[in-house]
C-alpha cells in the first residue's frame, strides 16, 4: 500500500479534527500501517493556533484510548492541498470553506465530508461541533469519528474493524 496522507479539518482545530487525527493514528497503528497512513489536523480559522485540543476532547479521547494531543494550526491552502491526498471536512461549512480555498486542478476532488465515510451516520450533514455542549456531544463526535476512520480505511482497501461497543475502552458518562 502506498502512503496516504489525510488531513482532518474543522473550524478551530481544538475539538473534532484533532480527535479524528488521534483516532486515525491509533487505527493505523493497530493495523501496522503507521507510516503508511499519515494523519494530521487543522482548522479553517486561526483563533487557537498553538493550543492543545479542548480539555474535554482530550478527556473523552483518553477514555477510549486515544492520545488527543496535537497542537492547533490553521489550514494553509498552498501547503496542505499539495501535501495531502485526502482532506476531510467535519461539516458542510468546513467542506464549503475548503472547496472555496481550492484554486488548482484536482484540489476540490481531495475534499470530502467526514460522514461520507460513515455507515450509520451517513445521513448526517456532518459531525456536529461539541464545543458548546456537554459530554454527550463529545461522545457522539467520538462515535462518528471512529466510524469515519473505519470508512476511510475501508475506502483505501484496509479491512474494516467493527469493534463491539462493549469491548471498547471506557466512556465518560454525561454530566462528567
ChimeraX attribute file (.defattr): number of C-alpha atoms within 10 A of each C-alpha:
attribute: neighborCount
match mode: 1-to-1
recipient: residues
	/A:1	9
	/A:2	8
	/A:3	12
	/A:4	14
	/A:5	16
	/A:6	22
	/A:7	25
	/A:8	27
	/A:9	32
	/A:10	29
	/A:11	24
	/A:12	23
	/A:13	31
	/A:14	31
	/A:15	25
	/A:16	32
	/A:17	30
	/A:18	33
	/A:19	30
	/A:20	32
	/A:21	27
	/A:22	26
	/A:23	26
	/A:24	27
	/A:25	21
	/A:26	19
	/A:27	20
	/A:28	21
	/A:29	14
	/A:30	10
	/A:31	11
	/A:32	11
	/A:33	16
	/A:34	16
	/A:35	14
	/A:36	14
	/A:37	20
	/A:38	18
	/A:39	24
	/A:40	20
	/A:41	27
	/A:42	29
	/A:43	26
	/A:44	22
	/A:45	15
	/A:46	15
	/A:47	15
	/A:48	18
	/A:49	16
	/A:50	14
	/A:51	14
	/A:52	19
	/A:53	23
	/A:54	18
	/A:55	13
	/A:56	17
	/A:57	26
	/A:58	21
	/A:59	18
	/A:60	24
	/A:61	26
	/A:62	18
	/A:63	15
	/A:64	16
	/A:65	16
	/A:66	21
	/A:67	20
	/A:68	25
	/A:69	20
	/A:70	21
	/A:71	16
	/A:72	23
	/A:73	23
	/A:74	20
	/A:75	24
	/A:76	13
	/A:77	16
	/A:78	12
	/A:79	9
	/A:80	16
	/A:81	23
	/A:82	12
	/A:83	13
	/A:84	17
	/A:85	18
	/A:86	20
	/A:87	28
	/A:88	27
	/A:89	31
	/A:90	27
	/A:91	22
	/A:92	17
	/A:93	16
	/A:94	21
	/A:95	23
	/A:96	16
	/A:97	13
	/A:98	24
	/A:99	17
	/A:100	11
	/A:101	17
	/A:102	18
	/A:103	12
	/A:104	10
	/A:105	7
	/A:106	11
	/A:107	20
	/A:108	18
	/A:109	12
	/A:110	17
	/A:111	23
	/A:112	22
	/A:113	24
	/A:114	31
	/A:115	26
	/A:116	17
	/A:117	22
	/A:118	20
	/A:119	13
	/A:120	11
	/A:121	18
	/A:122	16
	/A:123	10
	/A:124	15
	/A:125	15
	/A:126	21
	/A:127	25
	/A:128	17
	/A:129	16
	/A:130	18
	/A:131	16
	/A:132	6
	/A:133	10
	/A:134	13
	/A:135	19
	/A:136	15
	/A:137	17
	/A:138	25
	/A:139	20
	/A:140	14
	/A:141	24
	/A:142	22
	/A:143	15
	/A:144	25
	/A:145	27
	/A:146	20
	/A:147	25
	/A:148	27
	/A:149	25
	/A:150	23
	/A:151	22
	/A:152	20
	/A:153	19
	/A:154	14
	/A:155	12
	/A:156	13
	/A:157	10
	/A:158	15
	/A:159	12
	/A:160	14
	/A:161	13
	/A:162	9
	/A:163	9
	/A:164	7
	/A:165	10
	/A:166	7
	/A:167	7
	/A:168	11
	/A:169	12
	/A:170	14
	/A:171	17
	/A:172	16
	/A:173	10
	/A:174	11
	/A:175	7
	/A:176	9
